[in-house]
């Protein structure tokens, strides 16, 4: 049998085994359902902890370098300082942000009836225009009112039935808020043991290369995540200041939303501006143009100065590749997939590039050995 047929038969057999295993796994739910539930519970705090670990790693290293005479800060103390500092900053930020947001929300709620009256008045004036009256649109008003009433009832019913979901979300958030600081503390405290532990799993002649690969992966993630945090912080602060200048309702909250949404390349700014436009349409339609102007200015500064100098040099990923990754990840896993696909691709690219370089290096060494 030719070698090509042997390879085709081998891979067909391998794929058949994999497909059979997947099918068997789907049939024994009583075994894998608890495992999937466990993974779904653990994965969220783990991802958040990893993100915070790489974001705060430069600060942790700085604390480790502090030396007073012969005393220097140990890993456990530095880990505790970073975690406690993070908890205090987050708690302080939330306590400082909630009162003004609630106040502005209260104002928006008071403005909504007036906005509805003005909209109704505007529609009435348009409907009485001679040119519009010729279209005989009045026959459709009843149908429109019925549809609007139907949608309102559906929204109210949905809000009532989603009380259990809201309670579950609050419970999950509390669990994550308790779990993440603990995970983060041990990541900082014992993070230096990870590489040696993984190296021991490999043959002795390849341990140095495995260690170098793990360090490159860690450096890639650290550079991307810390750079992404700086970029999102800039967008959140700059957008909030811009909204405050133009008098946009919920300025700080909408600025924070814009900063968080900016984690998604290219698509993030459009997601971030959507809530602000909705608030402007409902409360202050005259500010729509100014909202767009603020976002355009912030994104121009971010795209031309912040991103290229902080993240672009680290990733070196073509924009077309990023767009394809976002489309694929968005279809598979939604917004979380769009957020995670770029760092995952960066790590995979680092691994593949390093393995290729090792392959060529060993090939050159073997060629020199043959020549000698």
N, C-alpha and C positions, 0 to 999 in steps of 0.2 A: 504494500500500500504506500503511495507517495506521502512524503512528509506533510504536504499541505493538507491532504485529507485527514492525516492523523491529528494535526493541530485543530482542524475544524471539528472533528469528532470529539476531541478532548474538551474544547471550549463549549460545545453543545451539551456535553454531559455535565460539565460544571454548572452551566446556566440552568439546566434541568433540575439539578440538585438544589440550587439556590431557590428556584421557583417553587419546588416541592416543600422546602423548609418554610418559605413565606406562607404558603397555603396551609400547612399544618399549624403554623402559629396563629393564623386567623380562625382556625376551627376550635382551638382550645382556649377560649376566652377566660375560663376560670383560673388559668395559670398566668396569662399575660396581662389581663385587665388590672390586677393589683400592681403589677410591675409598672405598667403605663401610668397609673395614678400616682405611684411613688415618684416616677421620673418627672411628671408634670408638676408635682408639688415642690420638688427639689430644684428643678432647672431654673425657675425664675429667680429665687434668691442667689443661686450660684452665678448666674449671668450678671446680675446686679453687683455682686461682690467682686467678680473678676473685673468688671468695668471700673469700679471704685478703686480696686487694687492698682490697676495700671495708671489710673488718673492721678492717684495720690502717691505713687511710687517715688517720683522725684522729691517730694516733701519728706518722705520716710528716709530716703538716702541722705538728705541734708541733715536730718536730726541725728542720724547715725554718725555723722562726721563731727558733731559737736564734742569738743574735748576741753575740759577745764582742769588744768594741771595734769594729774594722772588719771582723772576720772573721765570716762566717756559713756555715753548713753547706750544701754544694752537694748537688744532687739525687743524684748518684752515691754520695756518701759516706752520705747519709741512707738511700738505698735499701739499701746494703750493711749498714748498722747494723741496719735493720729485719729484713732477711732472716737475717743471722747471729744476731740475738737470737731470732728465731722458731725457727730450727733448734736453738739451744741449749736453749730452753725445752721444745720437743717432745722432744728427746733426753733431757733431764733428767727430764721427766715420765714418759716410757716406762721409763727405767732405774729410777725410783723406784717405778713402779706394778707392774712385772712381778714382782719378788721377793715382795711380799705376796700378789699374786694367785695365783702359783704355789704359795705356801705354803697359802693357803686352799683352792685346788683339791685339793692333796694331802690336806688334812683332809677335804674333801668325799668324795674317793675312799675314804678310810678309813672314813668314816661310812656310806657306801652299803650295805655288807654288813649292818651292824647295823640300818640302816633297813629293808632288805629282810626281815631276820628278824623285826623287830617288826611289819611289815606282814603277813607270813605268819602270825604268831601271832595278830594281831588278826582276820584273815580266818577262821582256824581257830576262834577263840572265837565269832565270829558264826555260823559254819556249824553249830556244835554247840548253838546256842540252840534250844529246843523249837519256837518259832514258825517258825524258818527251816527246821528239819528237816521240818516238815510240807509244805514246798514241794517237797521231793525235788530239790534243786539239785545233789546229788552227782553225778548222771548227766552234768551239764554240765562238771564239773571237768576231765575228760580232754580234752574239746574245747577248753576255754580254755587248758590247758597246751600243747596242740598248736599252737594259734594263736600263743601267746606265743613258743614255740620257733621257729616259722616267721618271725615278725617279727624276732627276734634274729638269725637266720641272714641275713635280708635286709639288716639294718643292717650286719652284719660284712662281707658281700659288697660292699655299697655303699661302705663305708669303704676296702676294699681296692682296688676299681676306681677310686676317686676320687683315687688318689695322683697321677696325671698332672694332674688338675684343680688339686690343691693346689700342685703345682710351678709350673703356669702362673699361678696366683693370686699366688704369692710373687714370681715374675718380674715380673708386671705391677705389683705393689706397689713393688718396687725401682725400676722404671723411672719410676713416678710420683713416688717420693720424690726421685729425682735431677732430674727434669724440672721439678717445681713450683717449687723455689727459683730456678732459672734464669729461668723465665717471670715469676715474681713480681718479681725484680730489675729486669728490663727494663720491666715494667709501671709500676713506680715511677719508674724513671729517665727513660723516654720517654713517660710518660702525658700530660704537658702538650702533646705534639705531636699527639695524636689528634684533638682537636676542630678545630684549624686545618686539618689534612689532610683531614678529611671536609668541612669548609666549602668547600674549593676545588673539590669535585666538583659544587657547586650553582651556579646563576646568582648573580651578584654582589648582586642586589637581595634575595635571600632568605638570604644567608649568616648574617646576624645572627640571624634567626629559627631557623635550623638549629642554630647554636651554643647559643642559649638552650635549645632543646629537648634537645640532648645533655646540657647541664649539669643540666637538671631530671631527666632519666633517671638520670644518675649520682648526683644527690643522693638520689633515691628509693631506688635500690639501696643506697647507702651507709648511709642511715638504717635501712633494713630489716635489712640484714645485720649491721651493728654492734649494733643493738638485739637481733637474734636471738642473736648471740653472747653478749651480756650475760645474756639470759634463760636460755639453755642452761647457761651457767656457774653461774648462781644455782641452777638446778634440780639440777645435778650435785653442787655443794658441799652444798646443804641436804639433799638425799636421802642422800648419803654420810654426813653427820653424823647424820642420823636413824637410818640403818641401824646405824651404830656404837653409838649410844646403846642401841638395843634388842638389840644383839648378833647382828645378822644376818650369816651367813657371806657372804664375798665382798662386803662392804659397799661398799668403794671402787669396785670394778669394776662392780657393779650400779648404783651411783650415777652413774657415768660413762655407762653405757648409758641410764639414764633421762634424763640431760641431752641426749645425742645424739638420742634418740627424740623429745624435746620440740620438735625442729625442725619436726615435723609438727603443725599446729594441730589441737586437739580429739582426734585419733586417737593422737597421740604418747604421752600418759600411759598409755594402755592397753597400747601396745606396750612401753613402758618398764617397767611393773610385771610383765609376764608372766614374764621370766626370774627375777625375785626370788621370785615365787609358786612357780615350779617348784622353785627351790632350797629354799624353805621346806617344801614338800610332801615333798621327798625327804629332807631332813636334820632340819628343826626345825618340825614342823607347828604347834606351839604359838605360833609367831611370825607366822603368817599374818595374824591380826587386826592385830597391831602394824605389819606391813608396809603394810597398807591404810591404817591411821591415819596413818603417816608420809607416804605419797603424797598422801592427801587434804589434810593440812595444808600440804604444800609447794605443791600445785596451787592451793589457796585463796589463798595469799599471792601466787603467780605470777599467777593469773587476775584478782585484784582490785587488785593494787598494781603488780607489775612490768610485765606486758603492756600494760595500758591507758596507762601513763605513758611507756613506751619505744617500743612498736611501734604500738599502737592509734591514736595521734594522727597517726602518719605515713601509715598505709595508708588509713584511713577506708573499710574494706571491710565490707559487711554480713555478719554471721555465716552467713546462708543462702547467700550467694554463695560464701563460703569452703567450706562443706560440699559444694555442687554441684561446685566446682572440684576438691576432694579426691576425690570419687567418680569424676569423669570421668578425672582424671589417674591415679588408682590403677588403673583398668581398662586404661588405655592403656600406662602405663609403670611401674606398680608403685610401690614406695616412693620411688625417685629422682624419679618424676613428681610424687608428693605433696609432696616437699620443694621442687621447683623451680616448681610451678605458681603459688604465691602471689606470689613476687617477679616472675615473668614477667607475671602478670596486673597487678600494680602498675605495671610499666613500660608495658604496653599502655594501661592506664587513664591514665597520665600523658601519653602520646603523644596519645591521642584527645582528652583534655580540653584539651591545649594547642592542637591543631589546630582544635578547635571554637572556642576563644577567638580564635585568629587569624582564622578565617573570619568571625566576628561583627564583629571589629574592622575588617577590611577592608570588610565590607559597610556598616558605619556610615560609614566614610570615603568610600566610593563614593556613598552616599546624600547626604552633605553636599556632595560635589562636584556632584551633579546639582542639588541645591537652590541652590547658588551659581551 
